[in-house]
Amino acid sequence: MTRTQLKQSSEPSQPLSTSTYNITEKPLGTPQNVRIILVGAGASGINMLRALRLHLTPGSWTATAYEKNPRVGGTWYENRYPGCHCDIPAHNYQFAWRPNPGWSEFFAPAPEIEEYLEKAWSEEESQTEAAVLRTECQVVGAIWEEQNALWNVTVHDLKTGEIFTDRAQFLLDATGILNNWHWPDIPGRTDFKGEMVHSANWPNDFSSAGKTVAVIGNGSSGIQIVPAILPEVKSLVHFIRSPTWVAPPSLQTMAMGKAGKIMSEVELTAEGNFTPAQIEKFKSDPVLYRTFVKGVEDEVNGRFPIMLKDSPLQRFVFEKMSEYMTHELGGDERLCGALIPKFPVGCRRLTPGTGYLKALTAPKTRLITEGIARIIPEGVELVSGEKVTLDTIVCATGFDVSFRPRFPLVGREGNLQDIWAKQLPRAYMSCAVSGFPNYFMFLGPNAPIGHGSVFTITEHIAKYIVRVIKKIQTEGITAVAPSPEAVAEFAEHIDTFMPRTAWQGSCRSWFKGGSKDGPVTALHPGSRIHFFHMLETFRGEDWLYTYKKGVKANRFVYLGNGFSSKELDGSDTTWYLDEPDKLYL
């Protein structure tokens, strides 16, 4: 066998450049100091602050979270209507890093979730001085300052009335999607002489006892409110615009699914409450508790195949849910025709509505599917001209789901409010926007908001954002934003994938911005696990970078003086011997 020899050039190598480039006298990995502004202190905000504390170098960052409410909790501080529960099992609607074996019900009531978030924040706040929470402070505007690579953020102190400006390298938007409630667009709304309340702004002193009450809307909130207030009202009028799938109680479906074995070992009352003995078992037996949590989580994660249009499983669930709803409605032809959809299961958000369908068969309940022409002083006038006299109108009519920011957000290409008013909201992997450097959001366009617990979803997004911040801190970068091409191609994938799903079916849904047949803007094109997997790696090739000024343009300036911070910070310099097969991404 002949060995081929490579001919070596006799020409001396030439330096790539002469002169102005200088070595920075800092070791590789030295972070630049950054300031971070976080908007909102609900579940996403609380978790983001914890991720910053755990993963950024102490002393290299500070953050201020601005929360418009008097307390943390976001949606769960604001929603307190009768019957308000989460529709995700309580033991999965929690942070993975803060298990709570003490949930009282399989589906946690709103006050318990709010208390859980309060405690989580209190514990987190005590562990860091780098993060500050300012309540009753509402962000009202933000402008990107290209020259200094800073966000100028305008804040309204709701307590004092003061308007002030804060500045930071990063703006993290944790305001959420189901948080900005709105009144229904019905003529004459302000003419009504009785009480009018919104499900997301429920007065603490409100009572429906002995009154004729209308509930407008059959989304998740309306489905929970109707059976909750029925026992105390004089009569109930329920206005719905379209049918919706109402799921059987999850306790029944889970008992027949992958979580069946562990569910059979758990003590629950007929109402879905954990017995005191079971709560004590969870607290004293961490193995049992962990098995239960993972079993139910596995069940929730496995529901995506139901959402695939025209699949055998979709057809099976369609038939079984039709049978269930028919049974619960007592076979009433009018009610079944009004409530049971013809569109695919999952086209609208699927809600377990314990007691809802039975409530519609009650003698003092009237279901109205006819359109509302206007609201009048004494109640509601229908399209037919009939006038319905009411004492109270409850608007369970949802939220602004346009994804447009709550405040003017001005980046390199203008105000995102205006941009997304004219075109579909498009984001990179749901959390970043082309032309808006160092801006990240939680549960933005095409996030997996309908795929299961948002708590663990926010954990994955927070870790993704932290990786980007660390990259900027340690690689001589001042700003980063996804490229227009990457966002456009991600959108192309979404639009091509969605017709495979029930979400694209012909139904009016907030998944499609409230439209009937529009594109799906609110959901991820895949399963929950697919989303988590997608966020495991940072695709640097999809991003545009701005590097530090004042030195010659050289992307490797961050390599520094030849030393690594890993050999100078007192940590183990032989870590690679401990896990020789670990792949660092």
C-alpha positions, -999 to +999 in steps of 0.1 A: +000+000+000+014+033-010+011+063+013+002+095-004+023+125+008+008+159+009+029+186-007+036+214+018+037+249+005+070+267+008+053+300+009+052+316+044+017+321+059+004+356+058-015+372+086-052+377+080-050+413+090-025+438+103-030+464+129-062+473+146-074+441+161-064+436+197-067+407+221-091+415+249-076+407+283-104+386+296-107+348+298-131+329+275-165+327+292-163+361+309-199+375+309-207+411+302-232+426+326-267+428+314-299+443+326-333+426+319-368+439+321-396+413+325-432+422+318-456+402+340-453+381+371-476+352+364-464+316+360-441+325+331-426+355+348-419+337+381-403+308+363-381+331+341-367+349+372-357+315+387-341+304+354-320+336+354-309+330+390-299+294+383-282+298+349-266+332+347-233+340+365-240+358+398-232+394+396-235+396+358-272+405+356-300+424+372-337+422+364-369+441+372-403+425+367-432+449+362-466+435+372-498+455+367-517+437+394-512+442+432-499+406+435-482+379+414-502+352+397-514+367+364-544+349+351-549+331+384-549+364+403-575+378+380-598+349+374-621+343+404-655+336+389-677+309+404-665+274+395-631+286+383-608+256+380-579+246+359-588+220+332-554+204+335-548+179+364-535+199+394-504+177+399-493+185+364-503+221+365-473+230+386-436+237+382-415+206+378-391+222+403-418+228+429-440+198+434-471+203+456-485+170+470-512+190+488-536+198+460-571+193+473-588+184+440-578+166+408-585+199+390-573+226+412-596+256+421-583+290+411-576+302+447-552+272+453-533+279+421-530+316+431-517+306+465-492+282+449-478+309+427-476+333+456-456+308+476-434+300+447-425+336+442-420+342+479-395+314+480-377+325+448-375+361+459-357+352+491-329+335+472-318+364+450-311+401+453-305+405+415-343+404+407-368+430+418-406+428+415-426+460+412-463+455+415-490+479+402-466+490+376-478+487+340-455+488+310-471+512+285-444+514+258-410+501+246-387+514+219-355+497+207-325+521+207-302+507+180-271+528+188-268+516+224-286+482+219-311+490+246-348+488+251-363+521+265-393+510+284-420+534+297-438+523+329-469+537+345-469+534+383-505+528+390-502+536+427-486+571+423-496+579+388-459+585+379-447+577+344-410+568+342-385+551+319-363+521+325-336+507+301-323+472+296-305+451+271-333+425+271-371+428+271-389+396+281-427+396+276-445+373+300-480+389+297-496+357+284-522+351+258-554+345+278-550+376+300-562+407+281-600+403+284-625+423+264-662+430+264-682+415+236-687+436+205-725+440+209-743+473+202-758+490+233-736+474+259-734+505+280-772+510+279-779+480+302-793+492+336-786+460+354-753+444+365-728+434+338-697+415+348-669+398+328-656+364+338-620+377+339-629+407+361-653+392+386-663+416+415-655+402+449-689+412+463-710+401+433-739+376+440-763+361+415-787+347+441-823+351+432-816+369+399-824+363+363-789+359+349-776+356+314-743+339+306-729+349+272-704+324+258-697+287+260-659+287+261-641+273+291-652+301+315-689+299+304-689+261+308-677+264+344-699+293+354-732+279+342-734+249+366-717+269+394-744+296+396-774+276+386-784+264+421-787+300+434-802+320+404-839+325+399-835+316+362-806+313+338-804+323+302-774+309+283-765+325+250-742+305+227-730+312+192-719+278+181-717+242+194-687+230+213-672+196+224-676+190+261-654+162+273-663+136+299-647+140+333-610+133+329-611+110+359-632+086+338-611+089+307-578+086+325-589+055+343-593+038+309-560+052+295-523+049+301-526+063+336-553+038+346-531+017+369-518+046+390-552+062+390-567+030+405-544+034+434-554+069+443-582+078+467-606+103+453-642+113+463-670+113+438-665+150+434-629+146+423-613+156+457-583+139+471-591+123+505-571+136+534-555+102+537-544+103+500-528+137+505-508+124+534-497+094+513-484+118+486-466+138+512-450+108+530-443+086+499-423+106+473-420+075+451-458+071+449-462+108+443-436+109+416-452+078+399-486+095+400-473+128+385-454+111+357-483+087+349-508+115+345-483+137+326-476+108+302-514+105+296-517+143+288-486+141+266-501+113+246-533+131+234-518+147+203-529+118+180-565+127+187-559+160+170-549+144+137-577+150+112-595+119+098-575+094+118-592+063+132-586+077+167-602+110+158-633+091+144-635+069+175-633+099+199-659+118+177-684+089+181-678+084+218-680+121+227-712+124+207-727+095+226-716+110+259-730+145+252-763+129+239-766+110+272-759+140+294-784+161+275-811+135+280-814+129+243-832+162+239-831+168+201-831+206+203-802+207+228-782+180+210-786+198+177-774+230+193-746+217+214-730+186+196-707+198+169-702+184+134-666+197+133-637+176+145-630+170+182-604+196+192-612+222+166-622+243+196-604+240+229-617+208+245-631+214+280-641+189+307-674+205+318-686+187+349-723+195+354-725+218+324-746+196+301-769+186+329-774+222+338-788+230+303-816+204+309-827+221+341-862+236+341-849+271+350-823+271+322-830+285+287-806+280+259-806+306+232-787+301+199-803+330+181-781+360+175-781+390+198-791+422+179-783+446+208-782+451+245-811+472+258-816+489+292-838+460+305-818+431+289-811+417+255-830+421+222-826+391+198-823+393+160-859+381+159-870+411+179-878+392+211-867+411+242-853+390+271-855+408+305-825+403+327-811+414+361-775+405+353-754+398+322-722+377+326-699+380+297-678+349+294-666+362+260-629+357+263-598+376+255-579+395+228-561+367+211-545+387+183-510+384+199-506+421+193-485+435+223-505+454+249-483+484+245-465+501+215-435+479+209-412+497+184-383+477+169-362+481+138-392+478+115-418+498+133-445+492+159-453+455+163-489+464+172-493+479+137-474+451+119-495+424+134-527+443+128-520+442+091-506+407+088-507+374+105-487+372+138-455+353+130-428+344+154-397+322+156-405+291+176-432+312+193-408+333+213-389+358+191-397+382+163-377+393+133-367+430+136-371+431+173-336+424+188-333+410+223-370+407+227-385+374+238-420+363+246-438+335+264-467+318+246-465+339+215-478+329+181-480+291+175-469+281+210-484+249+224-510+267+245-536+240+239-513+210+244-513+207+282-499+224+313-483+258+305-461+255+336-437+230+321-440+248+287-427+280+303-398+261+319-386+250+285-390+284+269-372+301+299-342+277+295-341+285+258-341+323+264-314+319+291-292+301+266-295+330+242-287+355+269-256+336+280-245+335+244-248+372+241-231+378+274-201+357+266-195+360+229-191+397+223-226+402+210-248+431+217-281+422+199-297+392+183-329+386+164-342+358+142-337+364+105-367+372+083-360+341+062-360+318+093-393+332+105-409+329+070-398+293+066-410+284+100-444+300+091-444+280+059-439+248+078-468+257+102-492+266+073-484+234+055-487+212+086-519+226+101-544+211+075-534+177+090-550+187+123-585+191+138-575+226+147-578+237+111-614+224+110-643+247+102-653+261+136-650+295+153-621+293+176-595+315+194-570+291+180-576+309+147-579+344+162-617+341+166-623+332+129-641+302+115-618+291+087-587+312+091-551+299+097-542+285+131-521+311+149-523+299+185-510+264+184-477+246+178-475+223+147-468+191+166-471+174+199-461+188+233-429+166+233-422+178+197-421+214+211-398+205+239-375+186+216-374+216+192-362+239+219-334+217+231-309+232+206-302+268+196-300+271+158-275+299+156-277+299+118-313+313+120-302+345+138-288+379+129-261+392+152-248+426+161-213+426+177-198+450+202-185+483+188-151+499+196-130+470+185-122+457+150-150+435+137-139+400+147-165+375+159-138+356+178-128+385+201-146+367+229-119+341+229-099+366+250-065+361+266-061+324+261-075+313+295-110+300+303-132+311+331-137+274+338-101+272+351-102+305+370-135+303+389-124+276+414-145+249+399-134+214+389-111+217+359-113+180+352-151+178+348-148+160+314-134+129+331-166+125+351-190+122+322-169+112+292-199+104+270-219+135+277-227+155+246-226+193+252-249+212+230 
